[in-house]
Amino acid sequence: VWANHMKKNFINLGASPRNIYVRPRGIDTKLFNYIGNFAQIPTLVCTRGMYEQYGYDKIIESLYILKFKNSIDFKCFFIGNGPYKETLLNMVEKKALDKNIIFPGKIDNEYLPEFLQRAHIYISLPQTEGLSASLLESMSCGCVPIVSNIPGNQELINSGKNGFLVDRENAVEIAEKILFTIKNPDFRKNVGFENKKLIVKNFNIEKNIKKFIDKYSELIENTNE
C-alpha cells in the first residue's frame, strides 16, 4: 500500500500486518525539482481535478478574505479541468477575483513543474486522500503546502513546520495560513529546502520502484522454497 494510514485500514478489515508492505510509488524528483525561482507576486497553485470534493469553494472564499479584508494582491492558478469548472468560474466572477484566479486548463506533465516552481504556496482541500502525488510534486518544487487535515496529508505535513494542515471548512483559518506564508519569506525558504530533501529521500520513484521489484522477487523466492 502507498501509506501507513492505508495499512491501518487493511488491518481493521482483518489483514495481517505481516502481509502488508508500505511503500509509496513516488514521483520523478528530477522533473519536479526545486530551483528557488519564485514569481514576484505572491502565487498559489492547485493542480487537482475540478470536482466538488476538492474544496475549491473554500479556497475561493479564503482568497476573497485575503484580497478584500487583508488587501493582499496575488495570483492563483487552478490547473486542470472537470465538471465543476463552470461553477468555479461563476464563483470567481461573483467574488470579483477574476483578475487573481487563473484557469490555464489541463497542463501536460512535462510543463507542470514550471507552474509549481514559480508558486509560493500549494493549496488543496480534499475530503479524503491516499497519498497525493500532486502534493508530493508541489513539495519537491519548493511550494509551502496548505492542505486539509486528513490522514494521507498528516503523513507528509508537520503542521507549522513544513506546511499547514487546516480545517477544510474554515476559510478564515485557511486565509490566515496563506497570509502567514506570504509575509514570512524565511519560513517559505526553509520549508522549500526541507521538503525537497524529504521528497528526494523517501519518494523518488526510481528508487521506490526498485524496492517494489526487490520485494516481489523476495516473495517469489519464498513461494518457491
C-alpha positions in Angstrom: 0.0 0.0 0.0 1.1 3.6 -0.5 0.8 4.9 3.1 0.7 3.9 6.7 -2.9 5.0 7.2 -3.9 2.7 4.4 -2.2 -0.1 6.2 -4.2 0.6 9.3 -7.4 0.4 7.2 -6.4 -3.1 5.8 -5.6 -4.3 9.4 -9.1 -3.1 10.5 -10.5 -5.2 7.7 -8.7 -8.3 9.0 -5.5 -8.3 7.1 -2.3 -9.5 8.9 0.3 -6.7 9.4 3.0 -9.2 8.3 1.4 -9.4 4.8 1.2 -5.6 4.2 4.2 -3.8 2.6 4.1 0.0 2.9 6.0 1.8 0.1 4.8 5.0 -1.8 5.2 4.8 -5.5 6.8 8.3 -5.5 7.4 10.9 -8.2 10.1 12.0 -10.7 12.2 14.2 -8.5 14.4 15.3 -11.4 11.4 16.7 -13.3 9.8 18.1 -10.2 12.8 20.0 -8.9 13.3 22.9 -6.5 15.1 25.8 -8.2 14.0 28.7 -5.9 12.9 30.9 -8.9 9.7 32.2 -7.5 7.3 34.7 -9.0 7.5 38.3 -7.8 3.8 38.5 -6.8 2.5 36.0 -4.2 1.5 33.0 -6.2 -0.6 29.9 -5.3 -1.4 26.8 -7.3 -3.8 23.9 -7.1 -3.4 21.0 -9.5 -6.4 18.9 -8.6 -9.3 17.9 -10.9 -12.2 20.3 -10.7 -14.6 18.3 -8.6 -16.7 19.5 -5.7 -15.0 17.2 -3.2 -11.7 19.1 -3.6 -12.9 22.1 -1.7 -12.5 24.7 -4.3 -15.3 26.8 -2.9 -13.4 27.2 0.4 -10.2 28.1 -1.4 -12.1 30.8 -3.3 -13.7 32.1 -0.1 -10.3 32.2 1.7 -8.8 34.1 -1.3 -11.6 36.6 -1.1 -10.7 37.2 2.5 -7.1 37.6 1.6 -7.8 40.2 -1.0 -10.6 42.2 0.4 -10.0 42.0 4.1 -6.2 41.8 4.1 -5.5 43.9 1.0 -3.2 41.3 -0.5 -2.7 41.1 -4.2 -1.9 37.6 -5.6 -2.2 35.1 -8.4 -3.7 31.7 -8.0 -3.7 29.1 -10.8 -6.4 26.4 -10.8 -4.8 23.9 -13.2 -6.9 21.2 -14.7 -10.4 20.5 -15.8 -13.5 18.8 -14.6 -17.3 19.0 -14.3 -17.1 21.7 -11.6 -15.2 24.2 -13.7 -18.1 26.3 -14.9 -19.4 26.6 -11.3 -15.9 27.7 -10.2 -15.7 30.3 -13.0 -19.0 31.8 -11.8 -17.9 31.8 -8.2 -14.7 33.6 -9.1 -16.6 36.2 -11.1 -19.1 36.9 -8.4 -16.3 37.3 -5.8 -14.5 39.8 -8.2 -11.5 37.6 -8.2 -11.3 37.0 -12.0 -8.1 39.1 -12.2 -6.5 37.0 -9.5 -7.6 33.4 -10.1 -6.5 32.0 -13.4 -7.7 28.8 -15.2 -5.0 27.6 -17.5 -6.8 24.3 -18.2 -5.0 21.0 -18.3 -1.2 21.2 -18.4 1.0 18.4 -19.7 3.1 16.8 -17.0 6.3 18.0 -18.6 5.3 21.6 -18.3 3.6 21.4 -14.9 6.9 21.9 -12.9 7.2 25.4 -14.4 4.0 26.4 -12.6 4.9 24.7 -9.3 8.5 26.1 -9.3 7.1 29.7 -9.6 4.4 29.3 -6.9 5.0 30.1 -3.3 2.0 28.0 -2.0 0.3 24.8 -3.0 -3.3 24.6 -1.8 -5.6 21.6 -1.8 -8.6 20.7 0.4 -9.8 17.2 -0.5 -12.3 15.3 1.7 -10.2 12.1 1.6 -6.8 11.1 0.2 -4.5 8.2 -0.2 -1.0 9.7 -0.6 -1.3 12.6 -3.0 1.1 12.6 -6.0 0.1 16.3 -6.6 1.2 17.2 -3.0 4.5 15.3 -3.4 5.2 17.1 -6.7 4.5 20.5 -5.1 6.7 19.8 -2.1 9.5 18.7 -4.4 9.3 22.0 -6.3 9.5 24.0 -3.0 5.9 25.1 -2.5 4.6 25.6 1.0 1.6 23.1 1.3 -1.6 24.3 2.8 -3.8 21.2 2.8 -6.8 19.6 4.5 -6.1 17.9 7.9 -6.7 14.3 6.8 -4.7 11.1 7.4 -2.9 11.0 4.0 -1.7 14.6 4.4 -0.7 14.0 8.0 1.9 11.5 6.9 3.7 14.3 4.9 3.0 17.5 6.8 4.1 18.5 10.3 1.8 21.5 10.6 3.6 24.7 11.2 7.0 23.1 10.3 6.9 22.1 6.7 3.4 23.4 5.7 0.0 23.6 7.2 -2.9 21.2 7.9 -6.2 23.1 8.0 -9.8 22.5 8.6 -11.1 22.4 5.1 -14.4 24.1 6.1 -12.7 27.1 7.8 -12.0 29.7 5.2 -10.8 32.2 7.9 -8.1 29.7 9.1 -7.1 28.9 5.6 -6.7 32.7 4.8 -4.6 33.1 7.9 -2.2 30.4 6.9 -1.9 31.9 3.4 -1.2 35.3 4.9 1.4 34.0 7.3 3.2 32.2 4.5 3.2 35.3 2.2 4.5 37.5 5.0 7.3 35.2 6.1 9.9 34.6 3.3 12.4 32.9 5.6 9.7 30.3 6.5 9.0 29.7 2.8 12.7 29.3 2.0 13.3 26.8 4.9 10.1 24.8 4.0 11.2 24.6 0.4 14.6 23.2 1.2 13.4 20.8 3.9 10.5 19.4 1.7 12.8 18.9 -1.2 15.2 16.8 0.9 12.2 14.9 2.3 10.8 14.0 -1.1 14.2 13.1 -2.6 15.0 10.8 0.3 11.6 9.0 0.6 9.6 9.5 -2.6 12.0 9.1 -5.5 10.0 6.9 -8.0 13.1 5.2 -9.4 14.4 4.1 -6.0 10.9 3.1 -4.8 10.1 1.1 -7.9 13.3 -0.8 -7.5 12.3 -1.6 -3.9 9.0 -2.9 -5.1 10.7 -5.2 -7.6 13.1 -6.4 -4.9 10.1 -7.1 -2.6 8.2 -9.0 -5.3 11.4 -11.0 -6.1 11.7 -11.9 -2.4 8.1 -13.0 -2.3 8.5 -15.2 -5.4 11.7 -16.8 -3.9 9.9 -17.5 -0.6 6.9 -19.1 -2.5 9.2 -21.4 -4.5 11.0 -22.7 -1.4 
